[in-house]
Amino acid sequence: MSKPDFQIQKGSVLVLKKGHPCGENLWEITSFGVICKIKCLGCGRIVIIDRTDLKKRIKKVVINDEDNS
């Protein structure tokens, strides 16, 4: 069984498997590399997580911010 390969980048909005204690389950990627920063869209809290853990926790990608400039 292969895991889906989500195309995520800076600015993408994600739904994770577990929600934030504030009640929101939408997260925006503010920094993406080996270490990622994601911001809760409910309360604004920024959480630092490594990329492998983030990819395991993604349920779906809501908005994929394609910036072609």
N, CA, C and O atoms as a MOPAC input file, in Angstrom:
PM7 MOZYME 1SCF
protein

 N      0.85100 1    -1.18500 1     0.00000 1
 C      0.00000 1     0.00000 1     0.00000 1
 C      0.89000 1     1.23900 1     0.00000 1
 O      1.70900 1     1.41600 1     0.90200 1
 N      0.73400 1     2.08800 1    -0.99700 1
 C      1.54600 1     3.29900 1    -1.08700 1
 C      0.76600 1     4.48800 1    -0.54300 1
 O     -0.45000 1     4.58200 1    -0.70800 1
 N      1.48400 1     5.38700 1     0.10500 1
 C      0.87300 1     6.59700 1     0.64100 1
 C      0.75800 1     7.62100 1    -0.47600 1
 O      1.62200 1     7.67800 1    -1.35200 1
 N     -0.30400 1     8.43900 1    -0.45900 1
 C     -0.41900 1     9.47200 1    -1.49000 1
 C      0.67700 1    10.51800 1    -1.32900 1
 O      1.05100 1    10.87500 1    -0.21200 1
 N      1.18200 1    11.00200 1    -2.45100 1
 C      2.23000 1    12.01600 1    -2.43100 1
 C      1.56700 1    13.37700 1    -2.61500 1
 O      1.20900 1    13.76500 1    -3.72700 1
 N      1.41000 1    14.09400 1    -1.50000 1
 C      0.77900 1    15.39800 1    -1.54400 1
 C      1.75500 1    16.42200 1    -2.10500 1
 O      2.92000 1    16.45200 1    -1.70800 1
 N      1.29600 1    17.24800 1    -3.01300 1
 C      2.09000 1    18.34400 1    -3.55800 1
 C      1.84800 1    19.56000 1    -2.68000 1
 O      0.86400 1    20.28100 1    -2.84700 1
 N      2.75800 1    19.77400 1    -1.74400 1
 C      2.60800 1    20.90100 1    -0.82600 1
 C      3.79200 1    21.83500 1    -0.97700 1
 O      4.89200 1    21.42800 1    -1.35200 1
 N      3.53600 1    23.10100 1    -0.67300 1
 C      4.56900 1    24.12300 1    -0.76900 1
 C      4.18500 1    25.26500 1     0.16000 1
 O      3.13200 1    25.22500 1     0.79700 1
 N      5.03200 1    26.27900 1     0.23800 1
 C      4.74900 1    27.43200 1     1.08400 1
 C      3.44400 1    28.08400 1     0.62400 1
 O      3.26600 1    28.34800 1    -0.56500 1
 N      2.54700 1    28.34000 1     1.55300 1
 C      1.26700 1    28.95300 1     1.24200 1
 C      0.12100 1    27.96400 1     1.11700 1
 O     -1.03900 1    28.37500 1     1.06800 1
 N      0.41900 1    26.66600 1     1.06400 1
 C     -0.64100 1    25.65800 1     0.97600 1
 C     -1.42600 1    25.61500 1     2.27700 1
 O     -0.87100 1    25.83000 1     3.35400 1
 N     -2.73000 1    25.33400 1     2.17200 1
 C     -3.58400 1    25.17800 1     3.34500 1
 C     -3.91900 1    23.69800 1     3.46000 1
 O     -4.37300 1    23.07300 1     2.50000 1
 N     -3.68900 1    23.14400 1     4.65200 1
 C     -3.82100 1    21.71500 1     4.87800 1
 C     -4.87600 1    21.40700 1     5.92400 1
 O     -5.18600 1    22.23800 1     6.77800 1
 N     -5.42300 1    20.19900 1     5.84800 1
 C     -6.21900 1    19.62100 1     6.92200 1
 C     -5.39900 1    18.46100 1     7.45300 1
 O     -5.04700 1    17.54600 1     6.70800 1
 N     -5.09200 1    18.50100 1     8.75700 1
 C     -4.30700 1    17.43000 1     9.37300 1
 C     -5.24200 1    16.41700 1    10.02800 1
 O     -6.42200 1    16.69400 1    10.24000 1
 N     -4.70600 1    15.24800 1    10.34500 1
 C     -5.50300 1    14.17600 1    10.93500 1
 C     -6.03500 1    14.55000 1    12.31100 1
 O     -7.14300 1    14.15800 1    12.67700 1
 N     -5.24800 1    15.31100 1    13.07800 1
 C     -5.69700 1    15.78100 1    14.39700 1
 C     -5.81600 1    17.29800 1    14.36100 1
 O     -4.96100 1    17.98700 1    13.80600 1
 N     -6.87100 1    17.80100 1    14.95100 1
 C     -7.08600 1    19.24200 1    14.98800 1
 C     -6.27400 1    19.90700 1    16.10400 1
 O     -5.68100 1    19.23600 1    16.94900 1
 N     -6.26300 1    21.22000 1    16.08200 1
 C     -5.58400 1    22.01600 1    17.10500 1
 C     -6.51900 1    22.15800 1    18.30900 1
 O     -7.73700 1    22.14700 1    18.12700 1
 N     -6.00200 1    22.28800 1    19.51500 1
 C     -6.85800 1    22.44000 1    20.69900 1
 C     -7.82300 1    23.63200 1    20.64400 1
 O     -8.82100 1    23.64700 1    21.36400 1
 N     -7.53600 1    24.62700 1    19.79800 1
 C     -8.45600 1    25.77000 1    19.69000 1
 C     -9.73100 1    25.39200 1    18.93300 1
 O    -10.69100 1    26.16200 1    18.92000 1
 N     -9.74800 1    24.21500 1    18.30300 1
 C    -10.94100 1    23.74800 1    17.60100 1
 C    -10.82300 1    23.79300 1    16.09000 1
 O    -11.66800 1    23.22800 1    15.39600 1
 N     -9.81300 1    24.43900 1    15.56600 1
 C     -9.63100 1    24.55800 1    14.11200 1
 C     -8.78100 1    23.39600 1    13.60900 1
 O     -7.95600 1    22.85300 1    14.34400 1
 N     -8.99100 1    23.02100 1    12.34900 1
 C     -8.21000 1    21.94400 1    11.75100 1
 C     -7.56900 1    22.38100 1    10.43200 1
 O     -7.11100 1    21.53600 1     9.66300 1
 N     -7.53000 1    23.68200 1    10.16400 1
 C     -6.89700 1    24.19800 1     8.95200 1
 C     -5.55800 1    24.82800 1     9.31400 1
 O     -5.45600 1    25.59600 1    10.27100 1
 N     -4.53000 1    24.48800 1     8.53100 1
 C     -3.17000 1    24.96100 1     8.77700 1
 C     -2.59100 1    25.51100 1     7.49100 1
 O     -2.81500 1    24.94500 1     6.42100 1
 N     -1.84700 1    26.60800 1     7.57700 1
 C     -1.16100 1    27.18700 1     6.42500 1
 C      0.34000 1    26.99000 1     6.60700 1
 O      0.87600 1    27.22900 1     7.68900 1
 N      1.01900 1    26.55200 1     5.54100 1
 C      2.46600 1    26.38900 1     5.59800 1
 C      3.10700 1    27.75500 1     5.41700 1
 O      2.91100 1    28.40500 1     4.39000 1
 N      3.88200 1    28.19700 1     6.42200 1
 C      4.55200 1    29.49000 1     6.33100 1
 C      6.01900 1    29.33900 1     5.96000 1
 O      6.62200 1    30.27700 1     5.43800 1
 N      6.60300 1    28.17500 1     6.22100 1
 C      7.98600 1    27.89000 1     5.85800 1
 C      8.07300 1    26.40700 1     5.53500 1
 O      7.57100 1    25.57500 1     6.29100 1
 N      8.71200 1    26.07000 1     4.41200 1
 C      8.75000 1    24.67600 1     3.99100 1
 C     10.16600 1    24.28900 1     3.60400 1
 O     10.74600 1    24.87000 1     2.68700 1
 N     10.71100 1    23.32600 1     4.29000 1
 C     12.04700 1    22.80000 1     4.03700 1
 C     12.16000 1    21.49100 1     4.78900 1
 O     11.18200 1    20.75000 1     4.88500 1
 N     13.32700 1    21.19200 1     5.32300 1
 C     13.46700 1    20.00600 1     6.16400 1
 C     12.65300 1    20.19400 1     7.43500 1
 O     12.00700 1    19.26600 1     7.92300 1
 N     12.69600 1    21.41200 1     7.96000 1
 C     11.84900 1    21.79700 1     9.09200 1
 C     10.77600 1    22.73800 1     8.54800 1
 O     11.08700 1    23.69600 1     7.84100 1
 N      9.52700 1    22.46500 1     8.87600 1
 C      8.40300 1    23.26400 1     8.36400 1
 C      7.75000 1    24.03000 1     9.51100 1
 O      7.72100 1    23.57500 1    10.65400 1
 N      7.22800 1    25.20400 1     9.16800 1
 C      6.43100 1    25.97600 1    10.11800 1
 C      5.02300 1    26.02600 1     9.55800 1
 O      4.81200 1    26.40300 1     8.40500 1
 N      4.06100 1    25.64100 1    10.38500 1
 C      2.66300 1    25.70500 1     9.98700 1
 C      1.92700 1    26.59800 1    10.97500 1
 O      2.21400 1    26.59800 1    12.17100 1
 N      0.96000 1    27.36600 1    10.44300 1
 C      0.21500 1    28.31700 1    11.26900 1
 C     -1.23700 1    27.88200 1    11.33600 1
 O     -1.86600 1    27.63100 1    10.30900 1
 N     -1.76300 1    27.79300 1    12.54200 1
 C     -3.17700 1    27.47700 1    12.74200 1
 C     -4.00400 1    28.66500 1    12.24000 1
 O     -3.75500 1    29.80800 1    12.62200 1
 N     -4.97500 1    28.38700 1    11.39000 1
 C     -5.79500 1    29.47100 1    10.85400 1
 C     -6.91600 1    29.88300 1    11.80500 1
 O     -7.66000 1    30.82000 1    11.51300 1
 N     -7.04300 1    29.19900 1    12.93000 1
 C     -8.02700 1    29.57500 1    13.93500 1
 C     -7.48200 1    30.59500 1    14.92200 1
 O     -8.09000 1    31.64200 1    15.14600 1
 N     -6.32800 1    30.28100 1    15.51300 1
 C     -5.79000 1    31.15200 1    16.56900 1
 C     -4.47200 1    31.82000 1    16.19100 1
 O     -4.01800 1    32.71900 1    16.89900 1
 N     -3.84900 1    31.40200 1    15.09200 1
 C     -2.61300 1    32.03100 1    14.65600 1
 C     -1.34300 1    31.43900 1    15.24800 1
 O     -0.24900 1    31.93400 1    14.97500 1
 N     -1.46600 1    30.40100 1    16.04600 1
 C     -0.30000 1    29.75800 1    16.66100 1
 C      0.57100 1    29.12900 1    15.57500 1
 O      0.05600 1    28.50700 1    14.64600 1
 N      1.89300 1    29.29000 1    15.69200 1
 C      2.82700 1    28.69300 1    14.73700 1
 C      3.48000 1    27.48700 1    15.38900 1
 O      3.98000 1    27.56700 1    16.51100 1
 N      3.47100 1    26.36100 1    14.67000 1
 C      4.03300 1    25.10800 1    15.15200 1
 C      5.15900 1    24.69900 1    14.21400 1
 O      5.02400 1    24.78800 1    12.99400 1
 N      6.27500 1    24.24700 1    14.79100 1
 C      7.40900 1    23.77600 1    14.00400 1
 C      7.36700 1    22.25000 1    13.99000 1
 O      7.24000 1    21.61200 1    15.03600 1
 N      7.47400 1    21.67400 1    12.79400 1
 C      7.38900 1    20.22500 1    12.62600 1
 C      8.30900 1    19.83000 1    11.47900 1
 O      8.46600 1    20.59200 1    10.52500 1
 N      8.91800 1    18.65300 1    11.55800 1
 C      9.77000 1    18.26000 1    10.43300 1
 C      8.91400 1    17.71400 1     9.29000 1
 O      7.79000 1    17.25800 1     9.50100 1
 N      9.46400 1    17.77000 1     8.08400 1
 C      8.70100 1    17.47600 1     6.87900 1
 C      8.14300 1    16.05600 1     6.86600 1
 O      7.00800 1    15.85100 1     6.43600 1
 N      8.92000 1    15.06300 1     7.33100 1
 C      8.43400 1    13.67900 1     7.30400 1
 C      7.22000 1    13.50000 1     8.20800 1
 O      6.26400 1    12.82500 1     7.82700 1
 N      7.24200 1    14.10000 1     9.41000 1
 C      6.08400 1    14.02500 1    10.30600 1
 C      4.88800 1    14.77200 1     9.72000 1
 O      3.75100 1    14.31500 1     9.83800 1
 N      5.14100 1    15.91400 1     9.09300 1
 C      4.05000 1    16.67400 1     8.48500 1
 C      3.37500 1    15.87000 1     7.38200 1
 O      2.14700 1    15.82700 1     7.31600 1
 N      4.15000 1    15.24000 1     6.52400 1
 C      3.56200 1    14.46300 1     5.42200 1
 C      2.75800 1    13.27400 1     5.93900 1
 O      1.78000 1    12.87200 1     5.30800 1
 N      3.15400 1    12.70700 1     7.07500 1
 C      2.39500 1    11.60000 1     7.66800 1
 C      1.05700 1    12.07100 1     8.22500 1
 O      0.08200 1    11.32000 1     8.22300 1
 N      1.00700 1    13.31000 1     8.70200 1
 C     -0.18200 1    13.82400 1     9.38600 1
 C     -1.18900 1    14.50400 1     8.46700 1
 O     -2.27400 1    14.86500 1     8.92300 1
 N     -0.87100 1    14.69100 1     7.19600 1
 C     -1.78700 1    15.37900 1     6.28100 1
 C     -2.96400 1    14.48100 1     5.93500 1
 O     -2.78900 1    13.32600 1     5.54600 1
 N     -4.16100 1    15.02700 1     6.08100 1
 C     -5.37100 1    14.34200 1     5.66200 1
 C     -5.71000 1    14.73300 1     4.22900 1
 O     -6.00200 1    13.87500 1     3.39600 1
 N     -5.67000 1    16.04900 1     3.94200 1
 C     -5.87500 1    16.52500 1     2.57400 1
 C     -5.33300 1    17.94000 1     2.42800 1
 O     -5.14200 1    18.65600 1     3.41100 1
 N     -5.09000 1    18.32800 1     1.17500 1
 C     -4.64600 1    19.67900 1     0.84500 1
 C     -5.87100 1    20.44000 1     0.35600 1
 O     -6.48700 1    20.06000 1    -0.64000 1
 N     -6.22500 1    21.51400 1     1.05500 1
 C     -7.41200 1    22.29300 1     0.70500 1
 C     -7.07800 1    23.28300 1    -0.39800 1
 O     -7.76900 1    23.32900 1    -1.41500 1
 N     -6.02700 1    24.07700 1    -0.21000 1
 C     -5.61100 1    25.07600 1    -1.18600 1
 C     -4.12900 1    24.86900 1    -1.44900 1
 O     -3.32600 1    24.81600 1    -0.51700 1
 N     -3.77100 1    24.75100 1    -2.72000 1
 C     -2.36300 1    24.64300 1    -3.09400 1
 C     -2.02000 1    25.93400 1    -3.79000 1
 O     -2.37500 1    26.11700 1    -4.95400 1
 N     -1.32600 1    26.84900 1    -3.10000 1
 C     -1.02400 1    28.18500 1    -3.60100 1
 C      0.05100 1    28.11100 1    -4.65800 1
 O      1.23900 1    28.06000 1    -4.34000 1
 N     -0.35800 1    28.10300 1    -5.92600 1
 C      0.58200 1    28.04600 1    -7.05600 1
 C      0.98100 1    29.47300 1    -7.39400 1
 O      0.15000 1    30.26600 1    -7.83800 1
 N      2.24900 1    29.80200 1    -7.18700 1
 C      2.74900 1    31.15000 1    -7.48000 1
 C      3.72700 1    31.03600 1    -8.65300 1
 O      4.87700 1    30.63900 1    -8.46500 1
 N      3.27900 1    31.37800 1    -9.84200 1
 C      4.08600 1    31.22100 1   -11.05000 1
 C      4.75900 1    32.51300 1   -11.47300 1
 O      5.06300 1    32.67700 1   -12.65500 1
 N      5.00300 1    33.43600 1   -10.55200 1
 C      5.63800 1    34.69800 1   -10.94400 1
 C      7.12500 1    34.62400 1   -10.85400 1
 O      7.81100 1    35.60200 1   -11.15000 1

